[in-house]
Amino acid sequence: MAVIHTTVGILGACSAPKNDGGSAAAGAKSSFSVALLTPGPISDQSWNGGAYDGLLRIRDSLGAKISHIQTKTPAEFEENFRQYGAEGYTLVFGHGFEFQDAAARVGPAFPATTFITTGGTRTSANVAAMSFAFEQPSYLAGLVAASVSKSGVIGCIGGTELPPVKAGFVAFADGVHAINPRAQIVTAYIGNWEDASAGKEQALAQMARGVDVIYQNADAAGLGIFQAAKETKGVYIIGSNSNQNNVAPTVTLGSVVIDLPHAFITVAREVKNHTFTPRVITLDMKSDVMRWVVNPAMTSVIPARTMHMVDSVTRAMVNGTFTSPYPSRPEEDQ
């Protein structure tokens, strides 16, 4: 089984542990233990890296013993959930919509462990789910993309076709069409979350079709999309999951950000204090977990009227009064 550990504690049945150092050594003696399974590398500067930052915040703020494993297949999801349950971990995060089935199967066998998936709606006595409102900041990103695009052909590139990714792309298209109803949306999926070369190839293929702004949600594979944008004049990119504005600061308009450390520490504190109730935990712009973060280096590229519109729509989203003037519909061009 190919797994990567960044761990404090013991999972010797799989591989040798690696100590995180620092305050983790003190956390190793804590009765509060938290583990994280990610579907990709924590070096992606995106979805997985943000989750690992959340795990470190739990360690540093709550004195938890922590452990991390990178998993690739559903069989590994379940195997490592069981391993953590057998080790008596207090809280285990399965980072992604795709971990739902494994959490549902494993949860009943380890009632003392709380399992949380970051995506989905499956819950039980000790299984909960975080539901991130990707749609809100993705819509704002669409407003910006449409106002900057000169060709009127705008791209979306995802890792795999997961429902939260698709929902974000649909909302992004809504935002695009609120500015330019005739804009064309070109959507593609790489088929994985790790192949940066494939991400770059997909981006270049879209650019050959006239795409001049790309919204990517592809984790480590997305780094190749940033590279393609840097190498192509007149093409801009939008980051996702973490603040990726510094990945390619001269071509990144902004990022659709999930404050995963804030989300993780909030839930972990409830679990540690024995106040947590398994449920679908909705995290949106009102909760300050989801946000659109413009790249300060690119404000001169974005029209002032669009910046004002983004501010106005943001306030409406936070207040719960916003309704998209452009109804959601499936992506137009797969």
SEKE-341602 format. One line per 2 residues: for each residue x, y, z of C-alpha. Coordinates in Angstrom, 2 decimals. Layout:
# SEKE-341602
X/Y/Z | ...
END
This chain:
# SEKE-341602
0.00/0.00/0.00 | 1.48/3.34/-1.01
0.92/5.78/1.79 | 2.81/8.85/2.90
3.00/9.68/6.59 | 3.53/12.97/8.29
2.69/11.82/11.74 | 3.11/12.12/15.46
2.04/8.95/17.19 | 2.11/5.37/15.99
0.91/3.74/12.81 | 3.74/1.27/12.61
1.69/-1.32/10.74 | 1.84/0.88/7.64
5.20/2.67/7.71 | 7.69/4.36/10.00
6.30/7.53/11.58 | 7.78/10.94/11.01
7.78/13.41/13.92 | 6.52/16.88/13.11
8.71/18.38/15.84 | 8.05/21.63/17.65
4.99/21.60/19.87 | 4.01/18.23/18.46
6.25/16.51/20.96 | 4.15/17.87/23.81
0.99/17.05/21.90 | 2.08/13.43/21.58
1.21/12.87/25.27 | -2.23/14.43/24.90
-5.37/12.31/25.30 | -6.83/14.37/22.45
-5.63/12.91/19.16 | -6.52/14.04/15.65
-5.72/12.44/12.30 | -6.06/13.56/8.70
-6.39/11.55/5.49 | -5.77/13.49/2.28
-6.29/12.25/-1.28 | -3.20/14.09/-2.52
0.09/15.64/-1.42 | 0.14/18.41/1.18
2.66/20.24/-1.03 | -0.09/21.21/-3.49
-0.49/24.76/-2.08 | -4.24/24.14/-2.32
-6.84/21.69/-0.97 | -4.53/19.28/0.80
-2.01/21.83/2.01 | -4.80/23.87/3.57
-6.08/20.82/5.44 | -2.63/20.03/6.77
-2.31/23.65/7.96 | -5.58/23.04/9.80
-4.14/19.92/11.42 | -1.10/21.87/12.58
-3.33/24.57/14.03 | -5.19/21.91/16.03
-1.86/20.63/17.31 | -0.60/24.07/18.27
-3.84/25.50/19.69 | -5.34/22.44/21.36
-2.23/20.42/22.24 | -3.37/17.47/20.18
-1.38/14.46/19.09 | -1.65/14.52/15.29
-1.11/12.18/12.37 | -1.44/12.48/8.60
-1.59/9.92/5.79 | -1.87/10.51/2.06
-4.18/7.90/0.53 | -5.02/7.17/-3.09
-7.81/4.59/-3.32 | -11.15/3.95/-1.59
-9.67/0.76/-0.11 | -6.95/2.85/1.51
-9.53/5.34/2.79 | -11.30/2.59/4.70
-8.15/0.78/5.82 | -6.66/3.91/7.36
-9.92/5.02/8.95 | -9.98/1.62/10.65
-6.35/1.91/11.68 | -6.96/5.27/13.34
-10.12/3.97/15.01 | -8.23/0.96/16.36
-5.51/3.29/17.69 | -8.19/5.20/19.61
-7.90/8.54/17.82 | -10.46/11.07/19.04
-11.12/12.76/15.70 | -10.34/11.73/12.12
-10.80/13.94/9.07 | -11.27/12.37/5.64
-10.44/15.31/3.42 | -12.86/15.19/0.52
-16.31/14.26/-0.75 | -14.89/10.89/-1.83
-14.31/9.77/1.79 | -18.04/9.57/2.63
-18.64/5.89/1.92 | -15.58/4.75/3.86
-16.52/6.88/6.88 | -20.06/5.51/6.85
-18.79/1.92/6.78 | -16.11/2.35/9.45
-17.91/4.67/11.88 | -20.15/2.08/13.61
-17.13/-0.09/14.50 | -15.41/2.73/16.43
-18.09/4.71/18.32 | -15.50/6.55/20.45
-13.94/8.16/17.35 | -15.56/11.04/15.48
-15.15/10.82/11.70 | -15.62/13.96/9.61
-15.55/14.22/5.82 | -14.89/17.59/4.22
-17.67/17.29/1.70 | -20.94/15.47/1.31
-24.02/14.98/3.45 | -23.59/11.55/5.08
-24.00/11.59/8.87 | -24.58/9.09/11.68
-23.99/8.79/15.42 | -20.28/9.56/15.09
-19.93/10.63/11.44 | -20.35/14.21/10.26
-19.72/16.19/7.08 | -18.52/19.67/6.29
-20.30/21.31/3.37 | -18.35/24.20/1.85
-20.31/26.82/-0.12 | -17.93/26.90/-3.09
-20.69/28.52/-5.09 | -20.50/31.88/-3.34
-16.89/32.95/-3.97 | -16.91/31.07/-7.29
-19.71/33.36/-8.48 | -17.61/36.38/-7.51
-14.66/34.92/-9.40 | -16.91/34.61/-12.45
-17.76/38.31/-12.29 | -14.06/39.14/-12.29
-13.18/36.65/-15.04 | -15.83/37.99/-17.40
-14.81/41.60/-16.84 | -11.16/40.84/-17.63
-11.59/38.41/-20.54 | -11.07/39.91/-23.98
-12.02/36.81/-25.97 | -15.23/35.99/-24.13
-14.04/32.37/-23.92 | -13.39/31.33/-20.32
-12.14/28.01/-18.99 | -12.73/25.78/-15.99
-10.33/22.91/-15.25 | -10.94/20.44/-12.44
-9.05/17.46/-11.11 | -11.93/14.97/-11.17
-15.65/15.47/-11.63 | -16.70/15.63/-7.97
-20.06/17.29/-7.15 | -18.54/20.19/-5.11
-16.15/20.99/-7.96 | -18.95/20.93/-10.52
-21.14/23.12/-8.30 | -18.36/25.68/-8.06
-17.92/25.70/-11.83 | -21.66/26.18/-12.40
-21.71/29.15/-10.02 | -18.61/30.54/-11.69
-20.41/30.33/-15.04 | -23.36/32.16/-13.49
-21.06/34.99/-12.48 | -19.48/35.09/-15.93
-22.86/35.29/-17.63 | -24.10/38.00/-15.26
-21.43/40.21/-16.86 | -21.35/38.72/-20.37
-24.39/36.57/-21.22 | -22.77/35.49/-24.50
-19.52/34.27/-22.99 | -18.51/30.69/-23.75
-17.49/28.41/-20.88 | -15.06/25.59/-21.72
-14.88/22.94/-18.98 | -12.47/20.03/-18.68
-11.33/17.52/-16.06 | -7.80/16.17/-15.86
-8.80/12.83/-14.33 | -6.55/13.14/-11.29
-5.33/15.69/-8.75 | -1.58/15.22/-8.95
-0.31/15.32/-12.54 | 0.96/18.87/-13.09
2.08/17.99/-16.63 | -1.44/16.89/-17.53
-2.78/20.09/-15.96 | -0.47/22.17/-18.11
-1.47/20.26/-21.25 | -5.15/20.77/-20.51
-4.59/24.49/-19.99 | -2.66/24.83/-23.25
-5.43/22.99/-25.08 | -8.00/25.45/-23.73
-5.82/28.41/-24.63 | -5.63/27.08/-28.20
-9.43/27.39/-28.26 | -9.25/31.07/-27.28
-9.58/30.78/-23.51 | -7.92/33.73/-21.80
-9.07/33.23/-18.18 | -9.01/29.85/-16.42
-10.62/28.95/-13.09 | -8.78/25.88/-11.85
-9.64/23.51/-9.03 | -7.09/20.76/-9.49
-4.83/20.72/-6.41 | -1.26/19.67/-7.28
-2.22/19.20/-10.95 | -3.29/22.83/-10.91
0.32/23.93/-10.49 | 0.82/22.98/-14.14
-2.09/25.22/-15.10 | -0.43/28.14/-13.33
2.77/27.38/-15.23 | 0.95/27.41/-18.57
-0.60/30.79/-17.75 | 2.78/32.24/-16.80
4.20/31.13/-20.13 | 1.33/32.47/-22.27
0.86/36.19/-22.82 | -2.59/37.59/-22.11
-3.90/34.65/-20.08 | -5.07/34.95/-16.48
-5.83/32.34/-13.86 | -7.98/32.04/-10.74
-6.77/30.01/-7.78 | -8.83/27.78/-5.51
-9.09/26.26/-2.04 | -6.11/28.13/-0.55
-4.92/31.66/-1.26 | -2.87/30.91/-4.37
-2.27/34.50/-5.39 | 1.47/34.13/-4.84
1.82/30.98/-6.93 | 1.89/33.09/-10.09
1.33/36.67/-8.89 | 1.67/38.31/-12.30
-1.21/36.34/-13.86 | -3.45/35.34/-10.93
-6.55/37.53/-10.61 | -7.53/36.13/-7.21
-8.42/32.97/-5.35 | -11.56/31.19/-4.20
-10.42/30.50/-0.66 | -11.55/28.02/1.97
-10.15/28.89/5.38 | -9.59/25.25/6.25
-7.54/25.97/9.39 | -10.42/28.02/10.80
-12.95/25.32/9.87 | -10.82/22.51/11.33
-10.02/24.22/14.62 | -13.66/25.20/15.17
-14.86/21.61/14.82 | -11.92/20.14/16.74
-12.57/22.48/19.67 | -16.19/21.25/19.84
-15.05/17.63/19.77 | -12.45/18.19/22.48
-14.99/20.02/24.67 | -17.55/17.22/24.16
-20.05/19.68/22.68 | -19.92/18.35/19.11
-23.11/17.04/17.52 | -22.70/15.02/14.29
-24.40/16.93/11.49 | -23.85/18.51/8.11
-21.78/21.59/8.97 | -22.48/24.30/6.40
-19.57/26.69/5.96 | -20.04/29.76/3.81
-19.11/33.42/3.49 | -21.24/34.34/6.49
-19.18/32.00/8.66 | -16.03/33.57/7.18
-14.74/30.21/6.01 | -15.40/30.86/2.31
-14.15/34.03/0.65 | -12.99/35.60/-2.59
-9.48/37.07/-2.19 | -8.41/39.42/-4.96
-4.72/39.54/-5.82 | -3.57/43.05/-4.77
-1.03/43.01/-7.59 | -3.84/42.69/-10.16
-6.32/45.33/-9.03 | -5.28/47.60/-11.91
-6.38/44.88/-14.36 | -9.88/44.50/-12.88
-12.32/47.30/-13.77 | -13.34/49.49/-10.83
-17.02/48.87/-11.53 | -16.43/45.12/-11.15
-14.63/45.63/-7.85 | -17.64/47.62/-6.61
-20.03/44.92/-7.83 | -18.00/42.22/-6.07
-18.14/44.21/-2.83 | -21.89/44.67/-3.15
-22.60/41.02/-3.95 | -20.30/39.91/-1.12
-22.32/41.94/1.37 | -25.54/40.43/0.03
-24.14/36.91/0.31 | -23.05/37.47/3.90
-26.46/38.94/4.72 | -28.24/36.06/3.00
-30.06/38.34/0.57 | -28.28/37.49/-2.67
-30.01/35.71/-5.55 | -28.14/35.12/-8.77
-29.71/36.99/-11.69 | -28.46/34.25/-13.96
-29.94/30.82/-13.12 | -27.58/27.91/-12.60
-27.19/25.44/-15.43 | -24.72/22.68/-16.31
-21.35/23.57/-17.79 | -21.72/24.29/-21.45
-18.79/22.69/-23.21 | -17.20/19.58/-21.72
END
